[in-house]
Amino acid sequence: MPNVYDQAHKLARALRDSEEYRAYRATQEKVKDDESNRNLIKQYREKQMELHAKQLQGETLTDDDHQA
């Protein structure tokens, strides 16, 4: 029976070598190279964390929260 860890490493290697993953990484690098894109992503993540914190505190998200 193959070792589970060996199989997991084999799967990880296959994923890293896939065309889809390479395309994802190339797109990610393009985004990182553009400062305006980086700022938009940063703002998005901050808003996402803010809304998540509201939910964890038991607050109900409003329509405005969903639109922002």
ChimeraX attribute file (.defattr): number of C-alpha atoms within 10 A of each C-alpha:
attribute: neighborCount
match mode: 1-to-1
recipient: residues
	/A:1	3
	/A:2	6
	/A:3	7
	/A:4	9
	/A:5	9
	/A:6	10
	/A:7	11
	/A:8	11
	/A:9	11
	/A:10	12
	/A:11	12
	/A:12	12
	/A:13	11
	/A:14	12
	/A:15	13
	/A:16	13
	/A:17	11
	/A:18	12
	/A:19	11
	/A:20	11
	/A:21	13
	/A:22	13
	/A:23	11
	/A:24	12
	/A:25	13
	/A:26	12
	/A:27	12
	/A:28	11
	/A:29	11
	/A:30	11
	/A:31	14
	/A:32	14
	/A:33	11
	/A:34	10
	/A:35	10
	/A:36	11
	/A:37	13
	/A:38	13
	/A:39	12
	/A:40	11
	/A:41	14
	/A:42	12
	/A:43	12
	/A:44	13
	/A:45	12
	/A:46	12
	/A:47	14
	/A:48	14
	/A:49	12
	/A:50	13
	/A:51	18
	/A:52	14
	/A:53	12
	/A:54	14
	/A:55	12
	/A:56	10
	/A:57	9
	/A:58	9
	/A:59	11
	/A:60	11
	/A:61	12
	/A:62	8
	/A:63	8
	/A:64	7
	/A:65	13
	/A:66	8
	/A:67	6
	/A:68	9
